[in-house]
Every structure is written in structure tokens, then in C-alpha cells.
Amino acid sequence: MRYLLLILRLLLATSSAEAQRIPTPGLRDSLPTTQPVPDTAAAIHRLFAAKRKRQVIVGGTTFGVAVGAVVATSNQQPSGGSGGGFGILTNTGPILDGPGMAVLAVGVIALPVVLLEAVLFGGWSKKQEQLTIDGWQQHKESQFLKRRLKSKYFAAPPPTE
């Protein structure tokens, strides 16, 4: 029992002695930092750049597919026959026969899709990026930005050599 009290007293004495010790300056400050501090402004720039790149890829692909479909359907030969098929019938025959109606259908379908993509990706412009950074610097963080600002945007870009 005597030894237990002695060990307990020594442990308590060393912990209070460590708490009163003055840290030596210089050693920790002189060591180089290995990891840079994540910069939120740079992460916001990376986020907006990635979204604009995706906008160009998706919008360009959709537009290319739409133009390709219009070209492919416009090169079709009319099927012939007596006014049947896709045409809008009048007393004198169809107004638009097979290829004309196909081009119109592709245009009617493709135009809203391309416009919808432009609207959905339209919020990633340089102007919106600057407004977001200004808002962040004024400590006005939006939930929209918090949800999209992932850790991969905080990672430093690979060095270019």
C-alpha cells in the first residue's frame, strides 16, 4: 500500500511539472511544413473550372449528336407511296414527307435538350465564380457550395515539370 501511494504521488508530481515547463521556441517553428493549408478560394476555382469543363464536354457532345441526327435523317430518300408514313396529310398529299418530318422531329427533341443543358450548367460562369468567392470572403457560405466543394478540389494540383 505504501508503494502504491508513492507511485501515485510521483505520477501526480511529474504531470504538474510538465504542465509548468516552458516550451522551447524555435524547434517547431524552424521545421518546414509538409502539407500546405487547404485554400478554399483555390478549391472554389478548381470546382468552377471542373464544372465548366464538364459543361463543354456534355453540351458539345449533345449538340454533335443532334446535328449528326439531323444530317443523317435529312439524307434519307423519301419512301415513296401515296401519302402514308410520317407526313402531315392535306388534300394534295403530305406537307412534310419522311425525311422532312424526321428532321423536324429531331430538331424538336434536340433543341430543348441542348437548352436544358445550357440552363443547368449555366451557373458555373466566371461571373458566378467571382460572386461566390466574394461571398465566401464575406463569410456568406451557401449550402449549395458546401455540398459541392469536395475534398478532391482542395488537393494541390500536380506539379508541372
Rosetta blueprint (number, residue, H / E / L):
1 M L
2 R H
3 Y H
4 L H
5 L H
6 L H
7 I H
8 L H
9 R H
10 L H
11 L H
12 L H
13 A H
14 T H
15 S H
16 S H
17 A H
18 E H
19 A H
20 Q H
21 R L
22 I L
23 P L
24 T L
25 P L
26 G L
27 L H
28 R H
29 D H
30 S H
31 L L
32 P L
33 T L
34 T L
35 Q L
36 P L
37 V L
38 P L
39 D L
40 T H
41 A H
42 A H
43 A H
44 I H
45 H H
46 R H
47 L H
48 F H
49 A H
50 A H
51 K H
52 R H
53 K H
54 R H
55 Q H
56 V H
57 I H
58 V H
59 G H
60 G H
61 T H
62 T H
63 F H
64 G H
65 V H
66 A H
67 V H
68 G H
69 A H
70 V H
71 V H
72 A H
73 T H
74 S H
75 N L
76 Q L
77 Q L
78 P L
79 S L
80 G L
81 G L
82 S L
83 G L
84 G L
85 G L
86 F L
87 G L
88 I L
89 L E
90 T E
91 N L
92 T L
93 G E
94 P E
95 I L
96 L L
97 D L
98 G H
99 P H
100 G H
101 M H
102 A H
103 V H
104 L H
105 A H
106 V H
107 G H
108 V H
109 I H
110 A H
111 L H
112 P H
113 V H
114 V H
115 L H
116 L H
117 E H
118 A H
119 V H
120 L H
121 F L
122 G H
123 G H
124 W H
125 S L
126 K H
127 K H
128 Q H
129 E H
130 Q H
131 L H
132 T H
133 I H
134 D H
135 G H
136 W H
137 Q H
138 Q L
139 H L
140 K L
141 E L
142 S L
143 Q H
144 F H
145 L H
146 K H
147 R H
148 R H
149 L L
150 K L
151 S H
152 K H
153 Y H
154 F L
155 A L
156 A L
157 P L
158 P L
159 P L
160 T L
161 E L
